[in-house]
Amino acid sequence: MKSINLTQRHRHGGNLRQFSAEVGIPADQLLDFSANLNPLGPPKWLRAEISAHVSELVHYPDPDCDELIKALAEENGCFPDNLLVGNGATELLYLLPRALGVERALIPMPSYADYEDATRLAGIEVEQLFLNTANDFAIDFDRMSERLRPDQLVLLGQPNNPTGRLCDIERLRELVSISPRTYFVIDESFIAFADDGHSLRHERPANVIVVESMTKTYAIPGLRLGYLIADAAIVTQLRRLMPDWTVNSLAQRVGFRALADHEYRRLSREYVVQQRLALSGALADLPGLYVFPGDANFLLLRLDDARMSAGELARRMLKKGVAVRVCDNFKGLDQNYFRVAVRGAQEQDRLCSVLKDILMPGRTGSPRRKTPAIMFQGTGSNAGKSVLTAAMCRILHQDGYDVAPFKAQNMSLNSFVTRQGGEMGRAQVVQAQACRLEPDVCMNPILLKPNSDTGSQVILKGKVCGSMHFSEYTDRRQAMFEVVKESYDTLAAKHQVIVLEGAGSPAEINLKDRDIVNMNMARYADAPVLLVGDIDRGGVFASFVGTMELLCEAERRQVAGFVINRFRGDQSFLTSALEYTLRHTGKPVLGIVPYLAQLGLPEEDSVSFKSGGFKQEMSAIDRVDVAVIDLPHISNFTDFDALSIEPDVHLRIVRSADELGKPDALILPGSKNVLSDLDYLRHGGFAERIASLASTGRCEIVGICGGFQLLGRQISDPHAVESAGTSRTGLGLLPIETVLAPQKITVQTRARHIPSGRELVGYEIHHGRTKALDDSLEIVVRNRDDEMLGGSVYQGRVWGTYLHGVFDADEFRRFFIDGLRRKRGWSAEGRILVRYDLEPALDRLADVVRQTLDIKAIYRRIGL
């Protein structure tokens, strides 16, 4: 690591990249506690404001700041003539000693170094009033009063930098009032993080000049914006000394917009107070540290450890990726003092852990950091997040890591039941298999199963907690986030690496404040984000840039880079677009994954299914025709994945009665709203066509779960589980009756298909309680407890079962297909032609993704 004078960290003006280059630590691995900016980061509107007005700001500057000054005057309750805007508060501090015409200055020490530099540069004699460490650097107004003279300049911070102390405002007012010929310059650059009642802006005596920095409050030091409030004559004199156009139009525009954001200032103050108290308490528990009381967004500390100075401590901390501000260049402080900024809770925990490791080496090990993690988010739904998450899980597993998947909230009707009876998203089950792990509901703590246009059944940690309207779920989501974090922590404690998946897009600005699955989850897990875009849809680079524009600065920092998915063609044609994206966003494209047809992996949701994911050409002569009706509330559509890989099966999706034709088999899939889908079948003309197919005897009609219920004579919902408590007559092809119960059955099941004798393994997910109405129903599927899981009539031409995954069993699937072949007059194959096994598909996927992603760069970013 290069040598650096840590006392001069502030000279970088908050430029973390420059600082990281100087110390030899990548910026994304450096936690900077030396910069005293707003820990919330810039307001969310900042980028939009700049982008919206960039042409106007460049070509039509407003050098006189008139609009901003009027807004500042209204905000501070003064006249425009009393205001002057400058290129940061520092410019104004350097102008004041020249404009006031005084010969001497009194400055409490320690204080901001530029107070003394500015006065001496103006040829003014400086008298230093050293504050006493015994009273925690509080200003002694009696001593100050003794030093006051007419035509003297007093400069002090409110709160002070570096001590963070507010002075007694009433004593200050008293001193100002009895010294009318003494100028008091009150630097309130950090007042936004303290009690506004300590400001002199609104009741300013004539001999007081208040200086304010907007760059600290709004975390925009690069824009350089400050202002002062003073008597009109002083402002006029300052204007004569100030060069023209020192404040650029960009800073003016942002400053004008910032003044309207009172909510941001309120939240900032509350957040800083909360985090400052937490940080102060945690630091006070460490040996050898004295924490001075402070009222700003930083704390001054004294190291009482004979083994090292604050400078040595800072160098040791820097080796661990944490930067602090050594304060021995402040007059009145020695080599034992340093300052830390107030940051977020996780960052402060890391600071304290690093300090504890250094100060207590004999009693603690290395601080335990968050479990390494990486997260895939998308520019929108169906961008390929689930598949890439599975690929990364398998890659990490192949490389010897104990890895697990995680998705905080999943909205899907494609679910699975764990061995313990918990329900979770099917995609996380596939990802668990990629890690060669048993599925665990902690991998998907919230599952939403839509049952209407505005509502969903909510499954929390595998169990149903009710159906909720979107607004109700929104109100309860933050409480559920605590369950999500608990689930993540449980999972992270068991494994070496976590691969997280987001949902939809992180840039949905109407949802971001309530987000628990994208950026807020990434920050909690300390997971760098790979943003995935589907180039096959078009507009992928606009999606990358647009998404980044809608993210706030903290969210942008979370993004490690982009992944282009489903690319076809020559990558050399992308060169200019890749370069532009890097220049515009500062983030690289870390991989270009080719279009992978027929992955052989279950889809997360029904997007691909409904867009024709099973579309096949009926080209081979010896292929039986299997039709699946696309119900509006279709669930567990992956029940048919295994049929799609068979070489002698033509699997197709049917969306209208006219498309039915004359299939060899017709499948009614599962449904999340059986009664609504029953109406759909009747109104769409399906019911009559299904009855006609059943009467001919040439088509085998199969119902799975909800489809099994639909084939019955009666479906009732007395507890309003999926409806308003209605009852309907079913399709009438099976002599069964179903009543929906509030308690949901979720269980893994081993069963036997009685006609074939084949063993079946699957799972049940249903509210329905189904019973036979007469002896005409032949029981065809029974579980190990000899309970009915399926029945048939007409010698098996119409049958149904509650068992999801019934076609996954290779032997039963071949029995089913061979039966269809015989009805066609073809010979039965009598042997398994293809095995339904995800392992080869996962390995093939991992091989392709490994070759196309920059795995080394991603591992470095994760910290592996």
N, C-alpha and C positions, 0 to 999 in steps of 0.2 A: 504494500500500500504506500502510495506517495505521501511525503511529508506535507502537512498543511497547518497553517496557523489558525487554530480553531477559534481564536478570539475574533477573527475577521470574517467569520462565516456570513455575517449580515451584509458584507460588501457584495455578495452575489445577488442581493435583492430578491431572494426567494427562488432563484433559478436552480432548481434541484438537479437538472441535467448537467449544468456546468459544475456544480458542487460534486456530483457523483463521479464525473470524469476526473476531477482533481484528486479525489481520494481513492479512485480506482475501484469503486463499488457500483454495480449497475443500479440505476435509479429505481427499478422495480424491486430491488432487494434492500433499499435504504429507507429506514423509517426516520423522518426528519423532525426532531423535537426542538430544533433551533429557530425555526421560522415562527414568528408570533402572529400568524394570520388567523382568520376565522376558521375554527375546526370544521364547520359545516361546509366549507368551500364556497365558491361563488354561487349566487342565486341561480335557480334553474333557468331563468329567462335570459341569462347573459348571452349565450350563443345565438339564440333566436334574434335578440335585439341587434347584435352585431351583423348577423347574416342579412337581416331584413333591410338594413340601412347602409350596407357597406359602400355601394356606389355613390349614394348621396353624401356619405361622410367623406369620401375621398375627393369628390369633385366639387362639393358645395360646402366648404368649411364655414363655421361660425366663430371667427376669431375673438369676438367680443364677449362670448359666454352669456349673452343677455338672457336667453331662455332659462339657462341653468341658474343664474343669479336670482331671477324672479322666483323660481321654485324654492331656492334656498332661503330667500327672504321670508316667504310664506311659511316655510317649515320652522324657521327659527324666530318668527315674530319680530322681525326688524325691517328696516328699509333697504332697498337694493344698494343705496349709497354706502351702507355700512358693511358691504360684502366684497370680498376679493377672492377669486378662484385662482389657484396656482397649480403648477406642475408638481403635485404632491405637497404635503405639508412642509417638507424640507426646504423647498424653494422659498416659501414664505418665511420660514425661520431665518434663512440667510438674508432676506431683504429687510426684515424688521430692524435689526441694529443700525443699519445704514439710514433708514427712514426716520427713526425717532430722534436722532441727534443727541444721544446721551453720551456721557464720558465713562461711565462705569456700569458694571453689571454684577448682580448677585445671583449665584446659581447653587442650589442645594446639591450636594454630592452624596452618593452616586446618582448620575442622571444620564440622559441621552447625550452621547459625546458631541453631537452636532450643535448643541446649545453653546458650548464653550468655543468650538471651532468657528461658528458663525460670528460670535461677538469679537473674538480676537482678530478675525479676518477684517472686521470693520474698524479695527484700531481701538477697540474699547477695552479698558482695564477690567479684568474679571476677578471678582472676589468669590472664594469658594466657602460654602457653608456645609461642613461635613456632618452628615446625619449619624446618629448614634445607633450602633448595632444593639445596644442594650434595650432600647425600646422599639426594636424591629424596624429601624429606619423611618419612624414617624417624624414628621416635620415638627421641630421645636419652635413654635411661633414666638415665644418670648425671646429666644436668641435671634431669630430672624428680625424681629422688631428693632432690636438694638443695632442691627447692621443697616437698616434702611436709611436712605438719603434722598433728598429731592433730585429730580432729573436722573434717576437711577432706573435700570432695567432689571426686573426680577423674572427669571425663567424657571418654570416648574411644570412637571407633568402631573396630570390629574386623570388617571392614575400615573404614578411614576414608572419610568422605565430605567433600570431593570427591576426595581423592587416590587412593582405592581401595587403599591400602597396608594390609597386615596387619602388626601389630607382632610382635616376637619373643616367642612365647608363654612360653618358659622364663624370659626376663628379666622378663616381666610377672608370672609366678607368684612369682618371687623378690622382686620389689618389693612385691607384695601381702602376702607372708608376713612381711616385716620392718616392715610398716606396719599393724598390726592395728587401730589406732584411726582409720585413714583409710578412708573409703568409696570404693570403685571402682565406678562405673557403666559397664558395658561394653555398648555398643550393637552388637548382632550382627544388625542388620537385613539385612545383605548377606552373612552368613556362609554361606548356602545356596549361593552361587555360588563359594565358596572351599573350601579344605581344612578339613573339619570338625574336624581335629585341632587347629585353632587356637581352638576354642571352650572357654569355661570353664563351660559349662552342666552337664557331667556330673561334674566335680570342682571344685565351686565352694566357695572358702573363705568363711568367715562374713562377711567384710567386702566381699564382691563381690555386686553386683546385676547380673544379666544381663537385657538388654532385647532382645526379638525382635519384628520386624515380619513378619507373615504376608502382608501385602498385596504386598510386593516379590517374595517367592518365588513366589506364585501369581498375580501380575498382577491383583489385585482391589482397587485402591486405593479404589474407591467403597464397598466394604463396611466399611472401617475396622476392622481387627482386629490387635491386638498383645498381647503378654503379657510379664511379667517373672518372674524366679525370684530369690527373696531369702529371708532368714531369716523365720520365721513372725511375729516381732514387728514387723518392717518391713512385711510384708504386712498385718497387722492395722491398723497405723497408716495405711497407704495407703487401706484400705477405709473408714476413718472419714472421710477427706477426699473420697472419690470419690462423686459423685452416684449415685443409684439408676438402674439400667436404661440405663447408657451404651452397653452392647453389645447391639445388636438381635438378635433371634432368628434372622434370616436369616444374619447374619455368624457366629453360633454354629454353625448347622447346616453351613455351608460349611466352617468351620474344623475341625469334627469329622470331616467327610468327607476333608478335605485331609490330615489326619495319617495316614490309612491309605494314602495314595498315595506309597509310598516310591519306586516306579519313576519317577514324574514328577520327584521331586527328584533322583534319580540322573541321569536323562536331561538335566535342566536344567543340572546342574553340568558334565556332560561337554560339552554343547553350548556353554555359555558359555566354557569354557576353550578349546575349539577355535576358536570365532569370535573370542575376544579375542586369541589369538595371531595369527590371520590379520589382524585389523584393526590390531594394533600393528605388525606387519611392513609392511603396506601404507602406513600413515601415516608410518612412519620413513623411507620412501623419498622422501617429499615434501620439497622444500626449504623451509627456514624454519620447520619444526615440530620441537619436541622432545616425544617421547612418554614420559611418566613410567611406570615399571613399576607395574602394578596387579594386584589379585587379585579384583576385584569384576566386576560386569557393566557397567562403564563405564571410561573412560580419561581421565585429565587430560592436557591438552596445553598447551604454551607456544608462542605465536607469536613467533618471532624475526625480525620483518619490519618494518623502519623505515617502510614505506609505509602501514601501517594497524595499528589496534588489533584485539583479538579481537572487540570490539563491531562494528566496521566489517566485519570478515570475516563475522561472523554475519549482518549485514544483507544483505550481498551473496549469501550462501548462501541466505538466506530468499527472495530474489527468484527463485532457481532451485528453490524448493520443498523446501529442506532446512533443518530447524531444529536448532540446537545450543545448549548451555547456556553462556552467558558467565558467568565466575566472579569478576568483579572485586568482587562484594559479599561474598566470603569474606575475612575478615581474614587477612592473610598472603599474599594474592594480589593482583596488580595487573591493569591493563587488558590484559595480554598472555595471560591464561589463559582456556581454555574447556574444556568437558567434552563427551564424546560417549558415547552408550550403545552397548553391544554389540547388534547386530541380526543379521538373516539375511545370507547371503553376497551376494545380489543387492543388497540395500539398502546394505550396506557398500561394494560396488563403486561404487554411485552416489554415496555420500558422498565417496569418494576421487576419483572423476572430477570432481565439482564443486569440491573443494578444489584439485585439480591445475589445473583451468581458471582458477581465480582466482589461484593462487600462481605459475603459469607461463604467463601470457597470451601471451608472445611465442613460445613453443615448442609450444603445443598449440592445437588448435581446440576447439570446443564438445564436451563429452563426448558420445559416441555412446550414445544410449539404446536400449533394446530396440525392435525393430521394433513399431510400433503393432499392437495385436491386439484382437480381441473374440471371446468364446467363447459358444456356445449349449450349455447343459446342460439336462437335462429332469428332471421329477419322476418319470419312469419311461420305459420303452421305448416307442417309437412315439408320442411326444408331438409329433413334428413337427420335431425338431432338424435332420435332414438337409435338409428342404425349406427351412427358414428360413435355414440356413447357405448354401444355394444362392442364395436370394433376396438375402441380404446381399452375397454375392460379386458378383452381377450389379449390384446397386445401386452398390456401390463402383466397379465397372468402368465403369458408366455415368457416374459422377461423375469419371472420369479417373484413378483410382488403379490402380496395378499391384498387384493383389491375388491371393492364392493361398489355397486351402483346406488344412486339416490335421486329421487325426484320428489320434491316437496308436495306438489299438488298435480294430480293428473286428471284430466277430463276425458273419459273414455267409457264406452259401453263394452269394451273388450277386457274382461277381468279374469282373474284366476283365484283359486282358493288354495291357501297354504296347508301344510300338514296339520297345523294347529287350528285350522278353520277360519283363518283371517282372509279377507278379500283384498286384493291389490291389483294394480294395473298389469296387464299382460306383458307390456313392453319391459317393465322392470324384472319380470320373471325371465324373459329372454336374456336380459343383461346379467342377471344373476347366474344363468347358465353359462354365459360367456366367462364369468369369473369362476365357474364350477363351484357355486355356492347354492345352498338350499334357499329358496325364496323366503324373505322375511318382510313382514308388513312395515318394518322400520325403513325399508328401502323406498316405500311409497306411502307415507303416513296419511295423506289425504287423497281420496279418490272420489271424483264427482261423476255421477252417472245421470246425464240429462234425461228427464222424463216429461218435459214440456219445453215450450219455447223460452220460458223464463225461469225454470226451476230445475233442480237436480236432487237426486238422492245423495246424501253426503255420508261417506264412509270414512271414519276416523280410526286410524290404526287397526284396520281390518274389520271394524264393526259398524253397522248402520247406526247413525245418530239422528236420522230423520230426513225428511224431504224439506228443502228450503227454497224459497224464492231467492233470486239473485241478490236482492237488497238485504234480506236477512243474513245471507251468507257473508255479504260484504261487511255487515256490522259485526259479525262474529269472527271474521278472518284473523284479526290481530291476536285474539285470544288463542285461536287455533295455531298461530305461528309459534307459540310457546311449546305446543305439542310437537310441532315440526322440528324445532331446535333440539328438543329432548331426544327425539328419534334420531336425528343426525348425530348427536353426541354419543348416543348408545352405539350406533354403527361405527363411528369414527374411532371409538375406543377399542374396537375389536379388530380393526384392519389397518394396514399400512398406508393405503391410498384410497381415496374416494373419487369416483367419476360421477359428477352431477349432470343432470339434464334440466334445462329450463322448459318453459311452455310458451307457445305462441311467440310473441316478440317482446323484448324488454323495453321497447319504445312506445308502448301504448300509453300515451300521456294522460288519458283519462283513468287509467288503472294503476299507474306507477306508484302513487302514494300509498296504495294498499297492497302492493306487491309482496308476495311471500315465496315466490317460486323462481324469480329471475335474479335481478341485481341485489336485492336485499338478502337473498339466500347466498349469493356468491360472496357478499361481504362477510356474512356470518361465518361461512366456511373458509374465508380467506382464499378463495379459489379464483385463479385467473380464468378469464372467459374467452373461449373461442367462438366467434360469431359465424354461424353457418348460413350460407345463402345458396339457393337452388338456381343455378344458371340455366337449367332446362326451361324454367318458366320465363326467363328473360328479365332484364333490368336488375341483375344481381349487383352491379357496382353502384347503381343509384340506391339500391336497398342498403348496401353497406354504408355509404356516405350519409344517406338520409337517417339511418338508425343512429349513427354516431352524433349527428346534429341534434337529435332529440334527447340524447343522454346528457345528464348534468356532468360536471367535471369529475366528480368522484366516481361516477359510473364509467366514464370514458377511461379513467385510469385502471379500472378493473379489467378492461378488454386487453387481451394479449395479442390478438390478431384475428384474421379471417380465414375461413375455409370455404372454398368454392366446391359445391357438390354437384354431381350429375353432369359433368362436362363431357361433351363429345367434340372431337376435332383436334386441330393442331394448336397446342398451347402457345406457340410463338405469336399467335395473333392477339394474345392477351397482354403482351409486354407493356404497351403504352398504358393500358387500363390499370395494370398492377402498379406501375410507377405513379400514376395520378392518384390512386387510392392511398398509397403510402404518403405522398406529399400532403394530401388534403387531410388525412386523419392521423398521420403519425404512426399508423399501425400496419404491419406487414401482412401479406397473404401467406399463411403458413402451410398451405396445401391445396392442391387441386385434385379432387377425387373424381374419377371417371364415372360415367353413367353405368350402373350395374343392373342389368336386366335379370329378372328371375333370381333374386337373392336367395329365395328359399327360406326367408325368415318371416315370422308373423308381423303384421303391421300393428302400430300402436293404436290407431283409430281407424274409422271407416272411410277416410278420405280416399285412399287408393282403391278400396273396395267399390265405393260409389262412383269412382271415375273409371271403372272398368279394369281393375287390377287383375281379374281372372280372365280377361278377354283372350279367347283362343280361336284359331281358325279350325273349322271342321274339315280337315283335309284328309286324314287317314280314314280308310274304310272301316277298320275294326276299332272304332272308338264309340263307346256308349255315351249318350247325351244326358248330362245331369244339369238340371236347371235349379237355381237358387233364387227365390223371390226376395227382392231388395225391399224389406219393410222399412217404413219411415223411422221406427225406433229399434232398428236391428241391433242386437248385442251379440258378443262373442262370435263374430263373423269368421274368426280364425278356425272355427270348427271344421271348415272345409279346405284348409290349406293342404292337408295330406292328400285329398282327392286331386288337387290341382297338379301334383307331381307325377301322377300315374300316366304312363304312356298311352293307355287305352281308354282314357276318360276325357271327354270334352266337357269342361265345366264352364257354365255361362251364368251371367246375372240377368235376371228378368225384371224389368221396371214397368211393364204394361201387360195387360192381359193378352193383347195381340201378339206379344213376343213369346208367349208360352210355347206355341207349337205343339209337337208331340214328343216330349222328352221320354227317355227311358226311366228317369227318376226325377221327382220334383221334391225339393227340400224347402220346408218352412223353417226358417232359423229362429234363434232366440229373439226375444223382444223385451224392451224395458217398459213398454206400455201396451199390454196385450189387448185391452179393450179398444184403445184407439186404433191399433193396427188391424183389429178385426173389422172395424168400420171401414178402414182403408181397403181391405180386401173385398168387402161388399160393394162399396161405392165405385171401386175401380174395375169391377167386372171379373175379379179374380175368383170369387166364391163359386160362381156358376161354372167357370172353366175347370176349376179344381174338381168339382163334383162330377163333371163330364169325364175328366181323365180317370177318376176313380172307377166310374161305371164301366169303362172299356176293359179294364183289367190289364192293359198293356203297360201302364205307367205305375211305378212303385212310388208311393207318396210317403214322405218321411217328415216328422215334426220333431225338432229338438228344443227342449225346455219350453219356452213360450210357444214355439210352433207345435209342440205336443199338446199344450192347452188349447190352442186354436182349433185343433182337429176334433175336440170334444163337443159334447152337446150343450154344455152350460158353463159359463165363466161368471163368477160373482166376486164383487169387491166390497163387502159390507163395511170394512174398516177404512175405506177410502185410501188404500195404499197407492193406487195408480190412477184413480179417477175420483169423481165426486160421490162414490158409493153406489155405483150402478151395477147392473147385471145384464148379461147379453147371452143370446143363444149362439153357440159356436157353429162351426162348419158342419158338425154332425156326422163326421166320418168315423169317429171312435166313440164307444159307449162309456164315456168318462165325464165326470163333473169336477170342476176346479173351483175352490174358494181361496181367495188371496188372504193371507194372514199377516198381521203386523210383524211377526218374528220371521226373520229371513233365515233360510237354511243355507249354510255355506260349509261345505265339507268335501274333502278328498274322498274318493270312493273307488273301491275295487268291486267289480261285478262280473256277472257271467251272462253272455248272450245264449239263451237256452237253446234256440233252434240249431245254432252252429256249434255250441259247446265252447266257443272262444272266450278267453279271459279279456276283460276290459278294465282299463284304468282311466279315470277322469275325475271330474269334480262337479258338484251341484251348486248352483246359485239361483235360488228361487223363493218367492213368497208363497207360491201356490201349494195347496194341499189337494191332491188329486185322488179320486177313488173311482173304482169300476162301478157301473150302474147295473150290469147284468153279467151273466156267465158267457156271453158271446165274446168278451175280451180275453184274448190269449195273452198271458204274461210272457213277455219275451226277454226282459232284462230284470234280473234280481240282484240285489247287493248281498253281501256276506251275511247280513241279518235276515235274509230271505224276504226283504221288503221289495215291493214292486217299484221298479224304476222305469218301466216301459211296457207297453202292450200293443197288440196288433189285432187286426181282423182281416178277413178275406185271404187267409193263408199267407199272411205277411205282406199283402200288396199295399196295405196302409198300416203304418206303425209309427210309434213315437217313443221318446225317452227323455228323461231329465238329465242324462249324463252328457256333459260337455266333454269334447275330446274323444267321442265315440269312434271317430274314423282315424284317430291317431294310431290305433293298434293295427299293425301291419297285417296280421292274419285275418282279423275281422274285416278289414277294408277289402282284402282280396276276395273274401267270401261274398261280400256285398256286390262287388263289381262282377264277379263270375256269375252271380245270380242274374244280373242284368244282361250279361252276355248270352246266357242260356235262353232267356226270353226272346232274344233276337235270333235265336237259332244258331249261334256261334258256339264254338267249343270253349270250355272254360280253360283258363291258363293253369289253374291248379297249383300255382307256386307264386311266391312273393316276387314281384318284378322290381320293386324299388322300396327301400326302407325309409320311413319318415324319421330322419335323424338330423337335428340342427347342428350337431358338432362339426361335420364337414363344411357346412355353410358358414359357420362362425369362423373357422380356420381360413377359408377362402377369403372371406371379408377382411379379416385381420391382415392377411398377406397383401391384399391390394391397398388397404389404407396405410399400412406401414411403409409401402413404397412411395406413396404420394404425399404423406404428411411429413413435415420436418420434425421427426420424433425427438431428435437430440435437442432442438430448440425448445420443444414443448416440455421435455423432461427437465431442462434447466429452469424453465419458468415455474414448473411445479416445485422444484427444489429437490429433485431426485438425483 
